[in-house]
Amino acid sequence: MASRFKIPHIASSEITSETAYFNRRELIKVAGMAAVPTALAGCSSAESAETPLDFAAAGDAGAGFTTSEALTPEGDVKSYCNFYEFGTDKGDPAKYASEMTTDPWSIEVDGMVNKPGKLNLEDIMGFELEERIYRFRCVEAWSMVVPWIGFPLYKLLEKFEPTSDAKYVEFRTLYRRSEMRGTRSFTNIIDWPYREGLRMDEAMHPLTLMAVGMYGKTLPNQNGAPIRLVVPWKYGFKSIKSVVQIRLTSKQPDTSWQALAASEYGFYSNVNPEVDHPRWSQRYERRLPSTLLNPNRIPTQKFNGYEEQVGALYAGMDLSKYY
């Protein structure tokens, strides 16, 4: 994946306190939706579309739906991103993703299903939403703790009735050259549109989330608006952003990073400190926020800390071969 490693520094005055974040629903109730236009008046265009969401609190900690670890400041999550459609620098998505139109939006679901069809944005936002506080680990060895808002992927797939022949799920990101300057660059390295995939049992696992928001609001464009995948036990590039197509297949789908460098980015890409990337170790990660003087370096956990929940999916597999 990307090569430039810049650790963001966010001024403490710009970081929303944890107390304020967890009191957000009461604040929204008191302020009322009428206050939203005023509150957003001073925001940049990339942030102006974010609106509060109604959702249930994080689920049972024993199921892996939450963690006691400190949340990563929202500013870090929004400003330090991989979204190559807008550029390869970590700051490019926050600068340029506002050029992407996210409404209207639809997801086409086809392939090995009994009821192929589309979900429009209003259908997507009609799912019952819940908050999941997940660790998020990038293959480049930086990590975050993010309060995502969304619904399990299996609830979406069940609406289209997968057939017994469906063994894999393929995802595609929006590809719109007029709005995605990274796809127009002569230096771009990906055969667009961006593609990812999961095995069917991975897709149906309750931890696998279709996220429509974070930090109590709809997703910013640079973080994958209006809907993205979040698979918390895998490296971040598996959690494809701005999804427009889901296809169920009998064969393992080709994925973008596998096509580019199969020896570095395997189909499974489970977080594993015992299997290094060919160009760097995966034994440690830098938890954002992080600086050169305070790198916040922590040991990497197998399956990103979700081994109890997902380890059985890979029983008997050689994880150095199926990386």
JORA-V256870 format. One record per pair of residues at least 4 apart in sequence whose ideal C-beta (glycine too) atoms are under 8 Angstrom apart, sorted by sequence separation. I is the first residue (numbers start at 0). J is the second residue. D is the distance in whole Angstrom. If there is no record, write none. Layout:
i=I j=J d=D
i=I j=J d=D
//
This chain:
i=9 j=13 d=6
i=10 j=14 d=8
i=15 j=19 d=5
i=16 j=20 d=7
i=17 j=21 d=6
i=18 j=22 d=6
i=19 j=23 d=7
i=22 j=26 d=6
i=23 j=27 d=6
i=24 j=28 d=6
i=25 j=29 d=6
i=26 j=30 d=6
i=27 j=31 d=8
i=30 j=34 d=4
i=34 j=38 d=6
i=35 j=39 d=6
i=36 j=40 d=7
i=42 j=46 d=4
i=43 j=47 d=7
i=58 j=62 d=6
i=60 j=64 d=7
i=71 j=75 d=5
i=72 j=76 d=7
i=73 j=77 d=6
i=74 j=78 d=6
i=75 j=79 d=6
i=76 j=80 d=8
i=83 j=87 d=6
i=87 j=91 d=7
i=90 j=94 d=6
i=91 j=95 d=6
i=92 j=96 d=5
i=108 j=112 d=6
i=118 j=122 d=4
i=119 j=123 d=7
i=120 j=124 d=6
i=121 j=125 d=6
i=137 j=141 d=5
i=150 j=154 d=5
i=151 j=155 d=8
i=152 j=156 d=6
i=153 j=157 d=6
i=154 j=158 d=7
i=155 j=159 d=8
i=157 j=161 d=8
i=161 j=165 d=4
i=175 j=179 d=6
i=179 j=183 d=7
i=180 j=184 d=7
i=183 j=187 d=8
i=187 j=191 d=8
i=189 j=193 d=6
i=197 j=201 d=4
i=198 j=202 d=7
i=199 j=203 d=6
i=200 j=204 d=7
i=203 j=207 d=7
i=212 j=216 d=6
i=218 j=222 d=5
i=220 j=224 d=5
i=223 j=227 d=3
i=233 j=237 d=4
i=248 j=252 d=6
i=253 j=257 d=6
i=254 j=258 d=7
i=255 j=259 d=6
i=256 j=260 d=7
i=257 j=261 d=5
i=260 j=264 d=6
i=261 j=265 d=7
i=264 j=268 d=6
i=275 j=279 d=7
i=276 j=280 d=8
i=285 j=289 d=4
i=289 j=293 d=7
i=290 j=294 d=7
i=299 j=303 d=8
i=300 j=304 d=4
i=302 j=306 d=4
i=305 j=309 d=5
i=306 j=310 d=4
i=309 j=313 d=8
i=310 j=314 d=7
i=316 j=320 d=8
i=317 j=321 d=6
i=318 j=322 d=7
i=9 j=14 d=6
i=15 j=20 d=6
i=27 j=32 d=8
i=30 j=35 d=8
i=42 j=47 d=5
i=59 j=64 d=6
i=60 j=65 d=5
i=71 j=76 d=6
i=86 j=91 d=3
i=110 j=115 d=7
i=118 j=123 d=5
i=137 j=142 d=7
i=150 j=155 d=7
i=156 j=161 d=6
i=174 j=179 d=7
i=182 j=187 d=6
i=197 j=202 d=4
i=202 j=207 d=6
i=212 j=217 d=5
i=213 j=218 d=6
i=218 j=223 d=6
i=219 j=224 d=6
i=222 j=227 d=7
i=233 j=238 d=7
i=253 j=258 d=6
i=259 j=264 d=7
i=275 j=280 d=5
i=276 j=281 d=6
i=289 j=294 d=5
i=301 j=306 d=5
i=313 j=318 d=6
i=316 j=321 d=5
i=58 j=64 d=4
i=59 j=65 d=8
i=60 j=66 d=7
i=85 j=91 d=5
i=86 j=92 d=7
i=109 j=115 d=4
i=136 j=142 d=4
i=173 j=179 d=8
i=176 j=182 d=5
i=181 j=187 d=6
i=201 j=207 d=6
i=211 j=217 d=6
i=212 j=218 d=6
i=218 j=224 d=4
i=246 j=252 d=8
i=275 j=281 d=5
i=289 j=295 d=4
i=300 j=306 d=8
i=302 j=308 d=8
i=19 j=26 d=8
i=39 j=46 d=8
i=42 j=49 d=8
i=57 j=64 d=5
i=58 j=65 d=7
i=60 j=67 d=8
i=85 j=92 d=5
i=108 j=115 d=6
i=135 j=142 d=6
i=176 j=183 d=6
i=211 j=218 d=6
i=217 j=224 d=7
i=218 j=225 d=6
i=230 j=237 d=5
i=256 j=263 d=8
i=257 j=264 d=6
i=274 j=281 d=7
i=275 j=282 d=8
i=288 j=295 d=7
i=289 j=296 d=8
i=302 j=309 d=6
i=30 j=38 d=8
i=39 j=47 d=5
i=57 j=65 d=4
i=81 j=89 d=7
i=86 j=94 d=8
i=107 j=115 d=8
i=108 j=116 d=6
i=134 j=142 d=6
i=135 j=143 d=5
i=174 j=182 d=7
i=210 j=218 d=7
i=217 j=225 d=7
i=218 j=226 d=8
i=230 j=238 d=5
i=256 j=264 d=4
i=257 j=265 d=7
i=287 j=295 d=7
i=302 j=310 d=6
i=313 j=321 d=7
i=80 j=89 d=6
i=82 j=91 d=8
i=85 j=94 d=7
i=86 j=95 d=6
i=107 j=116 d=8
i=108 j=117 d=7
i=134 j=143 d=8
i=135 j=144 d=7
i=182 j=191 d=5
i=213 j=222 d=7
i=218 j=227 d=7
i=228 j=237 d=8
i=229 j=238 d=5
i=257 j=266 d=6
i=272 j=281 d=5
i=285 j=294 d=6
i=286 j=295 d=5
i=39 j=49 d=8
i=79 j=89 d=5
i=82 j=92 d=4
i=85 j=95 d=4
i=107 j=117 d=5
i=108 j=118 d=7
i=134 j=144 d=6
i=135 j=145 d=5
i=197 j=207 d=7
i=228 j=238 d=5
i=254 j=264 d=8
i=271 j=281 d=7
i=272 j=282 d=5
i=285 j=295 d=6
i=286 j=296 d=8
i=78 j=89 d=8
i=79 j=90 d=7
i=81 j=92 d=8
i=85 j=96 d=5
i=106 j=117 d=7
i=133 j=144 d=7
i=227 j=238 d=6
i=228 j=239 d=5
i=270 j=281 d=8
i=272 j=283 d=8
i=285 j=296 d=6
i=286 j=297 d=5
i=78 j=90 d=6
i=80 j=92 d=4
i=105 j=117 d=5
i=106 j=118 d=5
i=132 j=144 d=7
i=133 j=145 d=6
i=156 j=168 d=7
i=227 j=239 d=7
i=228 j=240 d=8
i=254 j=266 d=6
i=284 j=296 d=7
i=285 j=297 d=8
i=80 j=93 d=7
i=85 j=98 d=8
i=105 j=118 d=6
i=132 j=145 d=7
i=210 j=223 d=7
i=227 j=240 d=4
i=263 j=276 d=6
i=283 j=296 d=5
i=284 j=297 d=6
i=82 j=96 d=6
i=85 j=99 d=8
i=105 j=119 d=5
i=132 j=146 d=5
i=133 j=147 d=6
i=211 j=225 d=6
i=227 j=241 d=6
i=228 j=242 d=6
i=263 j=277 d=5
i=283 j=297 d=7
i=284 j=298 d=8
i=35 j=50 d=7
i=78 j=93 d=5
i=104 j=119 d=7
i=105 j=120 d=7
i=131 j=146 d=8
i=132 j=147 d=8
i=211 j=226 d=5
i=223 j=238 d=8
i=226 j=241 d=7
i=227 j=242 d=6
i=251 j=266 d=6
i=262 j=277 d=6
i=263 j=278 d=7
i=283 j=298 d=6
i=284 j=299 d=5
i=35 j=51 d=7
i=77 j=93 d=6
i=103 j=119 d=7
i=104 j=120 d=4
i=130 j=146 d=6
i=131 j=147 d=5
i=152 j=168 d=8
i=210 j=226 d=7
i=223 j=239 d=8
i=225 j=241 d=7
i=226 j=242 d=6
i=282 j=298 d=7
i=283 j=299 d=6
i=103 j=120 d=6
i=106 j=123 d=7
i=130 j=147 d=7
i=131 j=148 d=8
i=174 j=191 d=5
i=209 j=226 d=6
i=210 j=227 d=5
i=223 j=240 d=3
i=224 j=241 d=7
i=282 j=299 d=6
i=102 j=120 d=6
i=130 j=148 d=5
i=131 j=149 d=7
i=174 j=192 d=4
i=209 j=227 d=7
i=210 j=228 d=8
i=222 j=240 d=7
i=223 j=241 d=5
i=281 j=299 d=6
i=32 j=51 d=8
i=101 j=120 d=8
i=104 j=123 d=7
i=129 j=148 d=7
i=173 j=192 d=7
i=174 j=193 d=8
i=209 j=228 d=6
i=210 j=229 d=5
i=128 j=148 d=5
i=129 j=149 d=7
i=172 j=192 d=5
i=208 j=228 d=7
i=209 j=229 d=8
i=236 j=256 d=6
i=128 j=149 d=6
i=129 j=150 d=7
i=171 j=192 d=5
i=172 j=193 d=4
i=207 j=228 d=7
i=208 j=229 d=4
i=220 j=241 d=8
i=128 j=150 d=6
i=171 j=193 d=7
i=172 j=194 d=8
i=207 j=229 d=8
i=208 j=230 d=8
i=126 j=149 d=8
i=127 j=150 d=6
i=171 j=194 d=6
i=207 j=230 d=5
i=208 j=231 d=8
i=27 j=51 d=5
i=126 j=150 d=4
i=170 j=194 d=7
i=206 j=230 d=8
i=169 j=194 d=7
i=170 j=195 d=5
i=206 j=231 d=6
i=169 j=195 d=8
i=170 j=196 d=7
i=206 j=232 d=7
i=272 j=298 d=7
i=169 j=196 d=5
i=170 j=197 d=8
i=272 j=299 d=4
i=23 j=51 d=8
i=126 j=154 d=6
i=168 j=196 d=6
i=236 j=264 d=7
i=271 j=299 d=8
i=272 j=300 d=7
i=273 j=301 d=7
i=126 j=155 d=7
i=167 j=196 d=6
i=168 j=197 d=5
i=201 j=230 d=7
i=270 j=299 d=7
i=272 j=301 d=6
i=167 j=197 d=7
i=168 j=198 d=8
i=270 j=300 d=7
i=271 j=301 d=6
i=46 j=77 d=8
i=167 j=198 d=6
i=168 j=199 d=6
i=237 j=268 d=5
i=270 j=301 d=7
i=271 j=302 d=7
i=166 j=198 d=7
i=167 j=199 d=6
i=236 j=268 d=7
i=270 j=302 d=6
i=166 j=199 d=5
i=195 j=228 d=7
i=197 j=230 d=7
i=209 j=242 d=8
i=269 j=302 d=6
i=270 j=303 d=4
i=165 j=199 d=6
i=168 j=202 d=4
i=233 j=267 d=7
i=234 j=268 d=5
i=233 j=268 d=5
i=234 j=269 d=8
i=233 j=269 d=6
i=234 j=270 d=6
i=118 j=155 d=7
i=232 j=269 d=6
i=233 j=270 d=6
i=161 j=199 d=7
i=232 j=270 d=6
i=118 j=158 d=8
i=197 j=237 d=8
i=195 j=236 d=8
i=195 j=237 d=6
i=116 j=159 d=7
i=112 j=156 d=8
i=114 j=158 d=7
i=115 j=159 d=7
i=195 j=239 d=4
i=269 j=313 d=7
i=274 j=318 d=6
i=114 j=159 d=5
i=194 j=239 d=8
i=273 j=318 d=7
i=274 j=319 d=5
i=113 j=159 d=7
i=114 j=160 d=5
i=156 j=202 d=7
i=193 j=239 d=6
i=267 j=313 d=8
i=273 j=319 d=7
i=108 j=155 d=8
i=112 j=159 d=4
i=113 j=160 d=4
i=156 j=203 d=7
i=193 j=240 d=8
i=271 j=318 d=6
i=45 j=93 d=6
i=108 j=156 d=8
i=112 j=160 d=6
i=113 j=161 d=8
i=199 j=247 d=8
i=274 j=322 d=5
i=45 j=94 d=8
i=112 j=161 d=5
i=113 j=162 d=6
i=153 j=202 d=7
i=269 j=318 d=7
i=20 j=70 d=7
i=108 j=158 d=8
i=111 j=161 d=6
i=112 j=162 d=6
i=152 j=202 d=6
i=153 j=203 d=4
i=45 j=96 d=6
i=108 j=159 d=5
i=111 j=162 d=5
i=152 j=203 d=7
i=153 j=204 d=8
i=192 j=243 d=8
i=267 j=318 d=8
i=271 j=322 d=7
i=17 j=69 d=7
i=45 j=97 d=4
i=153 j=205 d=7
i=17 j=70 d=6
i=20 j=73 d=8
i=44 j=97 d=4
i=48 j=101 d=7
i=111 j=164 d=5
i=112 j=165 d=7
i=198 j=251 d=8
i=269 j=322 d=8
i=43 j=97 d=7
i=48 j=102 d=8
i=111 j=165 d=4
i=151 j=205 d=5
i=153 j=207 d=7
i=155 j=209 d=6
i=267 j=321 d=5
i=268 j=322 d=7
i=110 j=165 d=7
i=152 j=207 d=5
i=196 j=251 d=7
i=266 j=321 d=8
i=267 j=322 d=6
i=81 j=137 d=7
i=151 j=207 d=6
i=152 j=208 d=7
i=196 j=252 d=4
i=265 j=321 d=7
i=15 j=72 d=7
i=151 j=208 d=6
i=152 j=209 d=5
i=196 j=253 d=8
i=265 j=322 d=4
i=14 j=72 d=4
i=15 j=73 d=6
i=150 j=208 d=7
i=151 j=209 d=7
i=170 j=228 d=6
i=194 j=252 d=7
i=196 j=254 d=5
i=14 j=73 d=7
i=110 j=169 d=8
i=149 j=208 d=5
i=150 j=209 d=6
i=194 j=253 d=7
i=195 j=254 d=5
i=14 j=74 d=6
i=149 j=209 d=5
i=194 j=254 d=5
i=195 j=255 d=7
i=13 j=74 d=6
i=147 j=208 d=6
i=149 j=210 d=4
i=150 j=211 d=8
i=194 j=255 d=5
i=70 j=132 d=7
i=79 j=141 d=8
i=148 j=210 d=6
i=149 j=211 d=5
i=193 j=255 d=5
i=9 j=72 d=6
i=147 j=210 d=4
i=148 j=211 d=6
i=149 j=212 d=7
i=148 j=212 d=4
i=9 j=74 d=4
i=64 j=129 d=8
i=65 j=130 d=8
i=147 j=212 d=7
i=148 j=213 d=6
i=190 j=255 d=7
i=9 j=75 d=6
i=65 j=131 d=7
i=66 j=132 d=5
i=68 j=134 d=7
i=147 j=213 d=5
i=189 j=255 d=5
i=7 j=74 d=8
i=64 j=131 d=5
i=65 j=132 d=4
i=66 j=133 d=7
i=76 j=143 d=6
i=146 j=213 d=6
i=148 j=215 d=7
i=172 j=239 d=6
i=7 j=75 d=5
i=64 j=132 d=7
i=66 j=134 d=6
i=75 j=143 d=7
i=145 j=213 d=6
i=146 j=214 d=6
i=171 j=239 d=8
i=172 j=240 d=6
i=173 j=241 d=5
i=190 j=258 d=6
i=9 j=78 d=7
i=76 j=145 d=6
i=146 j=215 d=8
i=170 j=239 d=5
i=172 j=241 d=5
i=173 j=242 d=8
i=190 j=259 d=8
i=172 j=242 d=6
i=173 j=243 d=5
i=189 j=259 d=7
i=196 j=266 d=7
i=232 j=302 d=4
i=233 j=303 d=8
i=7 j=78 d=6
i=58 j=129 d=6
i=171 j=242 d=7
i=172 j=243 d=7
i=188 j=259 d=6
i=232 j=303 d=5
i=7 j=79 d=5
i=55 j=127 d=7
i=57 j=129 d=7
i=71 j=143 d=4
i=170 j=242 d=5
i=171 j=243 d=6
i=231 j=303 d=6
i=232 j=304 d=8
i=55 j=128 d=7
i=56 j=129 d=8
i=57 j=130 d=5
i=58 j=131 d=7
i=71 j=144 d=5
i=133 j=206 d=8
i=171 j=244 d=4
i=232 j=305 d=4
i=5 j=79 d=8
i=54 j=128 d=4
i=55 j=129 d=4
i=56 j=130 d=6
i=57 j=131 d=6
i=70 j=144 d=5
i=71 j=145 d=6
i=99 j=173 d=7
i=170 j=244 d=7
i=171 j=245 d=8
i=231 j=305 d=6
i=232 j=306 d=8
i=53 j=128 d=7
i=54 j=129 d=6
i=55 j=130 d=7
i=57 j=132 d=5
i=69 j=144 d=7
i=70 j=145 d=7
i=100 j=175 d=8
i=131 j=206 d=8
i=133 j=208 d=8
i=169 j=244 d=8
i=170 j=245 d=6
i=171 j=246 d=8
i=52 j=128 d=6
i=54 j=130 d=5
i=68 j=144 d=5
i=70 j=146 d=6
i=99 j=175 d=7
i=152 j=228 d=7
i=169 j=245 d=7
i=232 j=308 d=8
i=131 j=208 d=6
i=149 j=226 d=8
i=168 j=245 d=6
i=169 j=246 d=5
i=232 j=309 d=5
i=66 j=144 d=6
i=100 j=178 d=6
i=168 j=246 d=7
i=169 j=247 d=8
i=99 j=178 d=5
i=131 j=210 d=8
i=168 j=247 d=6
i=169 j=248 d=6
i=1 j=81 d=6
i=98 j=178 d=5
i=99 j=179 d=7
i=149 j=229 d=7
i=167 j=247 d=7
i=168 j=248 d=8
i=0 j=81 d=7
i=98 j=179 d=7
i=167 j=248 d=5
i=1 j=83 d=8
i=7 j=89 d=8
i=98 j=180 d=7
i=147 j=229 d=5
i=165 j=247 d=4
i=166 j=248 d=7
i=167 j=249 d=7
i=5 j=88 d=8
i=126 j=209 d=8
i=128 j=211 d=7
i=165 j=248 d=7
i=166 j=249 d=5
i=167 j=250 d=7
i=169 j=252 d=4
i=3 j=87 d=7
i=5 j=89 d=6
i=128 j=212 d=7
i=165 j=249 d=7
i=166 j=250 d=7
i=167 j=251 d=5
i=2 j=87 d=8
i=3 j=88 d=6
i=5 j=90 d=8
i=95 j=180 d=6
i=162 j=247 d=8
i=164 j=249 d=5
i=166 j=251 d=8
i=167 j=252 d=6
i=1 j=87 d=6
i=3 j=89 d=7
i=95 j=181 d=8
i=123 j=209 d=8
i=161 j=247 d=5
i=124 j=211 d=6
i=1 j=89 d=7
i=84 j=172 d=7
i=123 j=211 d=7
i=159 j=247 d=8
i=57 j=146 d=8
i=84 j=173 d=8
i=156 j=245 d=8
i=84 j=174 d=8
i=91 j=181 d=7
i=155 j=245 d=8
i=156 j=247 d=8
i=54 j=148 d=5
i=85 j=179 d=6
i=86 j=180 d=7
i=87 j=181 d=7
i=135 j=229 d=7
i=84 j=179 d=4
i=85 j=180 d=6
i=86 j=181 d=5
i=52 j=148 d=5
i=85 j=181 d=5
i=133 j=229 d=6
i=135 j=231 d=7
i=138 j=234 d=4
i=84 j=181 d=5
i=134 j=231 d=6
i=137 j=234 d=6
i=138 j=235 d=7
i=83 j=181 d=5
i=84 j=182 d=6
i=86 j=184 d=8
i=131 j=229 d=8
i=133 j=231 d=4
i=136 j=234 d=6
i=137 j=235 d=4
i=138 j=236 d=6
i=82 j=181 d=8
i=87 j=186 d=8
i=136 j=235 d=7
i=137 j=236 d=8
i=206 j=305 d=6
i=131 j=231 d=8
i=135 j=235 d=6
i=123 j=225 d=7
i=206 j=308 d=6
i=123 j=226 d=6
i=135 j=238 d=8
i=206 j=309 d=7
i=83 j=187 d=7
i=204 j=308 d=8
i=83 j=188 d=8
i=120 j=225 d=6
i=204 j=309 d=6
i=83 j=189 d=6
i=84 j=191 d=8
i=201 j=309 d=8
i=204 j=312 d=7
i=84 j=193 d=7
i=83 j=193 d=7
i=201 j=312 d=6
i=200 j=312 d=6
i=198 j=312 d=8
i=101 j=220 d=6
i=106 j=226 d=7
i=99 j=220 d=5
i=104 j=225 d=5
i=104 j=226 d=8
i=96 j=219 d=7
i=97 j=220 d=6
i=101 j=224 d=5
i=102 j=225 d=7
i=96 j=220 d=4
i=101 j=225 d=5
i=96 j=221 d=4
i=99 j=224 d=8
i=20 j=146 d=8
i=93 j=219 d=8
i=138 j=264 d=7
i=92 j=220 d=8
i=93 j=221 d=5
i=96 j=224 d=8
i=92 j=221 d=4
i=92 j=222 d=8
i=138 j=268 d=7
i=136 j=270 d=5
i=4 j=139 d=7
i=6 j=141 d=8
i=109 j=244 d=8
i=112 j=247 d=6
i=85 j=221 d=7
i=106 j=242 d=6
i=107 j=243 d=7
i=108 j=244 d=8
i=109 j=245 d=8
i=110 j=246 d=4
i=111 j=247 d=4
i=0 j=137 d=7
i=4 j=141 d=8
i=76 j=213 d=7
i=106 j=243 d=6
i=107 j=244 d=5
i=108 j=245 d=5
i=109 j=246 d=6
i=110 j=247 d=4
i=111 j=248 d=6
i=0 j=138 d=5
i=1 j=139 d=6
i=76 j=214 d=8
i=105 j=243 d=7
i=106 j=244 d=7
i=107 j=245 d=7
i=108 j=246 d=8
i=109 j=247 d=8
i=110 j=248 d=5
i=111 j=249 d=6
i=138 j=276 d=6
i=0 j=139 d=6
i=82 j=221 d=6
i=104 j=243 d=8
i=106 j=245 d=6
i=108 j=247 d=8
i=140 j=279 d=6
i=73 j=213 d=8
i=101 j=241 d=8
i=140 j=280 d=8
i=73 j=214 d=5
i=80 j=221 d=5
i=82 j=223 d=7
i=140 j=281 d=7
i=64 j=206 d=8
i=77 j=219 d=5
i=80 j=222 d=6
i=99 j=241 d=7
i=142 j=284 d=4
i=144 j=286 d=8
i=62 j=205 d=7
i=63 j=206 d=6
i=138 j=281 d=8
i=140 j=283 d=7
i=141 j=284 d=6
i=142 j=285 d=7
i=143 j=286 d=7
i=62 j=206 d=8
i=77 j=221 d=6
i=140 j=284 d=5
i=141 j=285 d=5
i=142 j=286 d=5
i=143 j=287 d=5
i=77 j=222 d=6
i=140 j=285 d=6
i=141 j=286 d=8
i=142 j=287 d=7
i=76 j=222 d=7
i=141 j=287 d=6
i=136 j=284 d=6
i=141 j=289 d=7
i=81 j=235 d=7
i=81 j=236 d=7
i=142 j=297 d=8
i=84 j=241 d=8
i=54 j=212 d=7
i=82 j=240 d=6
i=52 j=211 d=7
i=140 j=299 d=8
i=52 j=212 d=5
i=54 j=215 d=8
i=52 j=215 d=6
i=136 j=299 d=7
i=51 j=215 d=6
i=52 j=216 d=6
i=51 j=216 d=6
i=52 j=217 d=6
i=50 j=216 d=6
i=134 j=300 d=8
i=49 j=216 d=4
i=50 j=217 d=5
i=136 j=303 d=5
i=49 j=217 d=5
i=63 j=231 d=8
i=48 j=217 d=7
i=49 j=218 d=8
i=134 j=303 d=5
i=49 j=219 d=6
i=134 j=304 d=6
i=48 j=219 d=8
i=134 j=305 d=8
i=48 j=220 d=7
i=46 j=219 d=6
i=45 j=219 d=6
i=45 j=220 d=6
i=45 j=221 d=7
i=48 j=224 d=7
i=27 j=215 d=8
i=24 j=215 d=7
i=23 j=215 d=5
i=20 j=214 d=7
i=20 j=215 d=7
i=15 j=214 d=8
i=79 j=287 d=6
i=76 j=287 d=8
i=75 j=287 d=5
i=75 j=288 d=5
i=71 j=286 d=7
i=72 j=287 d=8
i=71 j=287 d=5
i=72 j=288 d=6
i=71 j=288 d=7
i=0 j=236 d=6
i=66 j=304 d=8
i=63 j=305 d=5
i=63 j=307 d=7
i=63 j=308 d=5
i=62 j=308 d=7
i=0 j=256 d=7
i=0 j=264 d=7
i=6 j=285 d=7
i=9 j=288 d=6
i=7 j=287 d=7
i=8 j=288 d=7
i=6 j=287 d=7
i=7 j=288 d=7
i=6 j=288 d=8
i=8 j=290 d=6
i=6 j=289 d=5
i=6 j=290 d=6
i=6 j=291 d=7
i=6 j=294 d=8
//
